[in-house]
Amino acid sequence: MTEAGKRLAFGKKRQQHVLILASGEKVRHITIRPWLAVTAFCMAGLLSVGYIGSTAYLILRDDLVGATIARQSRIQREYEDRIAALRAQVDRVTSKQLLDQQVVERKVEKLLAQQKDLTSRHGRMSDLLERAEKSGVSGTVDEPRPVNAYSPDKRASLSGASKAIDSVLASPSTGLKGSIGYTSKSEKLSERSLSRMVASLSKVENEQLLRIASLTSGAETKADAMADIIRRTGIKIDDSASQNVGGPFVEPMKASTATFEEQLSNLDTALSRLETVRGAAVSLPFGNPAPGSDVSSRFGNRIDPFLGRLALHTGIDFVAQTGAEVHTTGAGTVTSAGFSGGYGNMVEVDHGKGITTRYGHLSQILVKEGDKVALGEVIGKAGSTGRSTGPHVHYEVRLNDNPVDPTRFLVAGTELKTYLQ
């Protein structure tokens, strides 16, 4: 079989690659196996790729580094811009809150000043309110009162207002308590508290003015009514002192202060006039010497029981049993206490303004000359001494030592009784 036939019969024979190295006389034969060739080729390829990559990196490195630096710079600028914007927003919010704090502080200072003013007014009103109560004047206010505006004794009280102001001062009205750009909950509460305080103090102030005006009106009405009743008896009352005015010129006060001062002055004048009229009503003989007793003989001309002819009866006779109490009809001073001719045992009381009263035919005298007596005080006991036909009380009213009809004083006393209670 030929060589070619063998190759066809047994397959193609692998050829070996031999590397011959000659150095002088030395010759070396190196057989290159297929796997070694593949390995060498791959290593060469890797080295080529590494070389090309290293070369490309060295060439493009500056561009990559520049791009990275530029990107980082851009990100940094963006953050700086955002931080600056947030800082500006914080500054705006802080500035606004500082302004709000200043506004709140000014409002609180104003409220404290108003509270101090109202407290001072309350102190000045106390004396007038006591005088009004003693004079029997009670002012009524139709508008609803704020809570704690007045205490049960109808005096202006500011305890509720003080507590509310203290709560506002205790709670911070500013500061970064909430999110930026939003009003904190405590700040809203403070604003509402301030608003409530402004309204509350305004109501207290209005209540004070309304009460003063009401008391003034009540005092004037009462004084007018009592003075009119007294004048109908023929007695003049000197209650015109309020018309006598004068003094140096002084610049006017603020409107609210002027209103309060003017109303307070009006109330003082009205109460002074009422006290004058009440004093006259208490001191003048408007009482009844024998309460509950019937009148047996009136003032005026009548048939004299002893002479049987016309004569002037200078007083009023009240039916009374011997020993019945006889009362003064007004406050005054006893000017006579003893036996006095036809009067029998008689007591005379001076009430001022030229007015005196006499109580005759007493069985017993319980006072002495010079004694001070009050309205309704018992000065003696009924009897039938002197020129009398039986036990009774002879009662006279004299004006400048001239007898006048006591009936007008008794009627006036009945009308005045409702004002003196």
C-alpha positions in Angstrom: 0.0 0.0 0.0 1.4 3.3 -1.0 1.9 6.2 1.4 -1.0 8.2 0.0 -3.3 5.2 0.4 -2.3 4.9 4.0 -3.2 8.5 4.7 -6.5 8.0 3.1 -7.1 4.8 4.9 -6.0 5.9 8.4 -6.8 9.7 8.2 -4.6 12.8 7.7 -1.5 12.7 9.7 -0.9 15.7 12.0 2.0 17.8 11.2 4.2 19.0 14.0 5.7 22.5 14.0 9.3 22.5 14.9 11.2 25.6 15.9 14.9 25.3 15.1 17.3 27.5 17.0 20.9 27.6 15.7 23.7 29.3 17.5 27.0 28.5 16.0 27.4 24.8 15.9 24.6 24.3 18.4 21.3 23.5 16.9 18.2 23.1 19.1 14.9 21.7 18.0 11.8 22.9 19.8 8.5 21.2 18.9 5.6 23.6 19.2 2.5 21.8 20.3 -0.9 23.1 19.3 -2.1 24.0 22.8 1.1 25.9 23.5 0.6 27.9 20.3 -3.0 28.7 21.2 -1.8 29.8 24.7 0.9 32.0 23.2 -1.6 33.5 20.8 -4.0 34.3 23.5 -1.4 35.9 25.7 -0.2 38.0 22.8 -3.8 39.1 22.2 -4.3 40.0 25.9 -1.1 42.0 25.9 -2.2 43.8 22.8 -5.5 44.6 24.3 -3.9 45.8 27.5 -1.4 47.9 25.6 -4.1 49.5 23.5 -6.3 50.1 26.6 -3.5 51.6 28.6 -2.6 53.8 25.7 -6.3 54.9 25.3 -6.6 55.6 29.1 -3.4 57.7 29.1 -4.8 59.6 26.1 -8.4 60.1 27.5 -7.6 60.3 31.2 -7.5 64.1 31.3 -10.9 64.4 29.6 -12.4 61.9 32.0 -10.9 63.6 35.1 -12.1 67.0 33.8 -15.6 65.7 33.2 -15.7 64.2 36.7 -14.5 67.4 38.3 -17.0 69.4 36.3 -19.8 67.1 37.4 -18.8 67.3 41.0 -18.5 71.1 40.7 -22.0 71.3 39.2 -23.4 69.1 42.0 -21.7 71.3 44.6 -23.0 74.5 43.1 -26.5 73.0 43.0 -26.3 72.1 46.7 -24.8 75.5 47.5 -27.7 77.2 45.7 -30.2 75.1 47.5 -28.5 75.8 50.9 -28.5 79.5 50.0 -32.2 79.4 49.1 -33.1 77.6 52.3 -31.0 80.1 54.3 -32.7 83.0 52.7 -36.1 81.4 53.4 -35.1 80.8 57.0 -33.9 84.5 57.2 -37.3 85.6 55.8 -39.2 83.4 58.3 -37.0 84.6 61.1 -37.4 88.2 60.1 -41.2 87.8 59.9 -41.3 86.1 63.3 -39.1 88.9 64.8 -41.6 91.4 63.4 -44.5 89.3 64.7 -42.8 89.1 68.1 -42.4 92.9 68.1 -46.0 93.3 67.2 -47.1 90.9 69.9 -44.9 92.6 72.4 -46.4 96.0 71.5 -49.9 94.5 71.8 -49.1 93.0 75.2 -47.6 96.3 76.4 -50.8 98.0 75.3 -52.9 95.4 77.0 -50.9 95.8 80.2 -51.2 99.5 80.1 -55.0 99.2 79.5 -55.2 96.7 82.3 -53.3 99.0 84.6 -55.6 101.9 83.6 -58.7 99.8 84.2 -57.3 98.7 87.6 -56.6 102.3 88.5 -60.1 103.3 87.4 -61.6 100.4 89.5 -59.8 101.8 92.6 -61.2 105.3 91.9 -64.7 103.8 91.3 -64.8 101.9 94.6 -65.5 105.0 96.8 -68.2 106.1 94.4 -69.7 102.7 94.2 -69.9 102.5 98.0 -71.5 105.9 98.1 -74.0 104.8 95.5 -74.9 101.7 97.5 -75.3 103.7 100.7 -77.6 106.1 98.8 -79.6 103.2 97.5 -78.6 103.7 93.8 -78.1 100.6 91.8 -77.2 100.9 88.1 -78.4 98.2 85.7 -76.4 97.3 82.6 -78.4 95.7 79.7 -75.4 94.4 77.8 -74.0 91.0 78.6 -71.1 90.9 80.9 -67.8 89.2 80.0 -66.7 86.3 82.2 -65.1 87.6 85.5 -65.9 91.2 84.4 -67.6 91.9 87.7 -67.4 90.2 91.1 -70.6 89.3 93.0 -70.6 92.6 94.8 -70.9 94.4 91.4 -67.4 95.8 91.5 -65.2 95.9 88.4 -62.8 93.0 88.7 -59.8 92.3 86.4 -58.7 89.0 87.7 -59.8 87.1 84.5 -58.0 89.7 82.3 -54.8 89.4 84.4 -54.7 85.7 84.1 -55.3 85.8 80.4 -52.5 88.3 79.9 -50.2 86.2 82.1 -50.9 83.2 79.9 -50.0 85.1 76.8 -46.8 86.3 78.3 -45.9 82.7 79.5 -46.4 81.1 76.0 -43.7 82.1 73.4 -45.3 83.9 70.5 -42.4 83.5 68.1 -39.7 81.0 67.2 -39.3 78.2 64.7 -41.8 75.9 66.3 -43.2 74.5 63.1 -42.2 73.9 59.5 -40.6 76.7 57.6 -43.2 78.9 56.0 -46.0 77.8 58.4 -47.4 79.4 61.5 -46.8 77.4 64.6 -49.8 76.2 66.6 -48.7 78.0 69.8 -48.4 81.2 67.8 -51.9 80.9 66.6 -53.1 80.3 70.1 -51.2 83.4 71.3 -52.8 85.5 68.6 -56.3 84.1 69.6 -55.5 84.8 73.3 -54.5 88.4 72.4 -57.7 88.9 70.4 -59.7 87.5 73.3 -57.9 89.8 75.7 -58.5 92.9 73.6 -62.2 92.0 73.4 -62.4 91.2 77.1 -60.6 94.4 78.3 -62.8 96.4 75.9 -65.9 94.9 77.4 -64.6 95.6 80.9 -64.0 99.2 80.0 -67.4 99.5 78.4 -69.0 97.9 81.4 -67.3 100.4 83.7 -68.5 103.3 81.5 -72.0 101.9 81.2 -72.2 101.3 85.0 -71.0 104.8 85.8 -73.5 106.2 83.3 -76.3 104.0 84.8 -75.4 105.0 88.4 -75.3 108.7 87.4 -78.7 108.5 85.7 -80.1 106.6 88.7 -78.7 109.1 91.2 -80.0 112.1 89.1 -83.4 110.6 88.7 -83.7 109.8 92.4 -82.4 113.2 93.5 -84.8 115.0 91.1 -87.8 113.0 92.4 -86.9 113.5 96.1 -86.2 117.2 95.6 -89.5 117.7 93.8 -91.3 116.0 96.7 -89.5 118.2 99.2 -90.1 121.4 97.2 -93.8 120.7 97.2 -93.8 121.2 101.0 -92.5 124.7 100.5 -88.9 123.9 101.6 -86.0 125.0 99.4 -83.0 122.7 99.1 -79.6 124.1 98.3 -78.6 121.4 95.7 -77.2 123.7 93.0 -73.6 123.5 94.1 -72.8 121.6 90.9 -73.5 124.7 88.9 -70.8 126.7 90.6 -67.7 125.9 88.6 -64.3 127.4 87.7 -60.5 126.8 87.7 -57.4 127.3 85.5 -57.4 126.3 81.8 -55.6 123.0 81.2 -55.2 121.1 77.9 -57.9 118.5 77.4 -57.2 114.8 78.1 -57.3 111.9 75.7 -60.8 110.9 74.4 -61.1 107.7 76.4 -59.6 109.2 79.5 -61.7 112.3 79.1 -64.8 110.2 78.7 -64.1 108.3 81.9 -63.0 111.3 83.9 -66.1 113.3 82.7 -68.5 110.4 83.6 -66.7 109.9 86.9 -67.1 113.6 87.7 -70.8 113.5 86.7 -71.4 110.5 89.0 -69.6 112.3 91.9 -71.8 115.4 91.3 -75.0 113.4 91.0 -74.2 111.4 94.2 -73.3 114.6 96.1 -76.6 116.1 95.1 -78.4 112.9 96.1 -76.7 112.9 99.4 -77.7 116.5 100.0 -81.3 115.7 99.2 -81.3 112.5 101.2 -79.8 114.4 104.2 -82.6 116.9 103.9 -85.2 114.2 103.7 -83.8 112.5 106.8 -83.4 115.6 108.9 -86.6 117.4 107.9 -89.9 116.2 109.5 -91.2 113.8 107.0 -91.9 111.0 109.4 -95.0 110.1 111.4 -95.0 110.7 115.2 -97.6 108.0 115.9 -97.3 105.4 113.2 -100.6 103.5 112.5 -102.7 106.0 114.5 -105.8 107.8 113.1 -106.1 111.6 112.8 -108.7 113.0 115.1 -108.3 116.7 114.3 -106.6 118.3 111.3 -104.7 121.6 110.9 -106.8 124.7 110.3 -109.7 126.6 111.7 -112.1 124.6 113.9 -114.5 125.0 116.8 -112.5 125.3 120.0 -113.5 122.3 122.3 -113.3 124.5 125.4 -114.6 127.9 124.2 -117.0 126.6 121.6 -116.0 129.2 119.0 -113.8 129.2 115.9 -110.1 129.0 116.5 -107.0 128.0 114.6 -105.7 124.5 115.3 -102.0 124.8 114.7 -101.2 121.1 114.3 -102.7 117.6 113.9 -104.1 115.4 116.7 -103.4 111.7 116.5 -105.5 109.2 118.5 -103.3 107.5 121.0 -103.6 105.6 124.3 -101.9 106.9 127.3 -98.3 105.6 127.3 -98.1 105.0 123.6 -94.7 105.8 122.1 -94.2 109.1 120.4 -91.5 109.3 117.7 -89.5 112.1 116.2 -90.4 112.9 112.6 -86.9 113.9 111.6 -83.4 114.1 112.9 -82.5 117.2 114.9 -81.7 118.8 118.3 -84.1 119.0 121.2 -84.6 122.7 122.0 -87.3 122.3 124.7 -88.4 119.5 126.9 -90.8 120.2 129.7 -94.2 121.6 130.7 -95.4 124.4 128.3 -98.8 125.9 129.2 -101.6 124.6 126.9 -99.2 122.0 125.4 -98.8 120.3 128.7 -95.6 118.2 128.6 -94.1 119.2 125.3 -90.9 118.4 123.3 -89.6 120.7 120.6 -87.0 119.6 118.0 -85.1 121.9 115.7 -84.5 120.3 112.3 -82.6 123.2 110.7 -83.6 125.5 107.8 -85.9 127.3 110.2 -88.1 124.2 110.7 -89.1 122.9 114.1 -91.6 120.3 115.4 -93.6 120.1 118.6 -95.1 117.1 120.4 -97.7 118.0 123.0 -99.8 116.6 125.8 -97.2 113.9 126.6 -97.6 111.8 129.8 -93.8 111.3 129.9 -90.8 113.0 128.4 -87.8 110.7 127.6 -85.3 113.3 126.3 -83.8 116.6 127.6 -82.9 119.9 126.1 -79.7 119.7 123.9 -80.1 116.0 123.0 -79.5 114.9 119.4 -82.3 112.7 118.1 -82.6 110.6 115.0 -85.5 110.0 112.7 -88.0 107.7 114.4 -86.4 107.9 117.9 -88.9 107.7 120.8 -88.9 111.0 122.7 -91.9 110.5 125.0 -95.2 108.8 125.6 -98.7 110.0 124.8 -101.0 111.4 127.4 -103.5 114.2 128.1 -101.5 116.9 129.9 -102.2 120.6 129.3 -105.2 121.9 127.5 -106.6 118.5 126.4 -109.9 116.6 126.4 -108.3 113.2 126.4 -105.2 111.2 125.6 -103.8 112.0 122.1 -100.6 113.3 120.4 -100.7 117.0 119.3 -98.1 117.4 116.5 -97.0 120.7 115.0 -94.6 121.7 112.2 -93.4 125.3 112.3 -91.5 127.2 109.6 -89.6 130.2 110.9 -91.8 129.9 114.0 -95.0 130.0 112.0 -97.3 127.0 112.1 -97.7 125.1 108.7 -99.9 122.2 107.8 -98.1 119.0 108.8 -100.2 117.0 106.3 -98.0 118.1 103.4 -95.0 116.7 105.3 -96.7 113.5 106.1 -97.8 113.0 102.5 -94.2 113.9 101.3 -92.8 111.5 103.9 -95.0 108.7 102.5 -93.7 109.4 99.0 -90.1 109.7 100.2 -90.2 106.5 102.1 -89.7 104.4 99.0 -86.5 106.4 98.2 -85.1 106.2 101.7 -85.3 102.5 102.1 
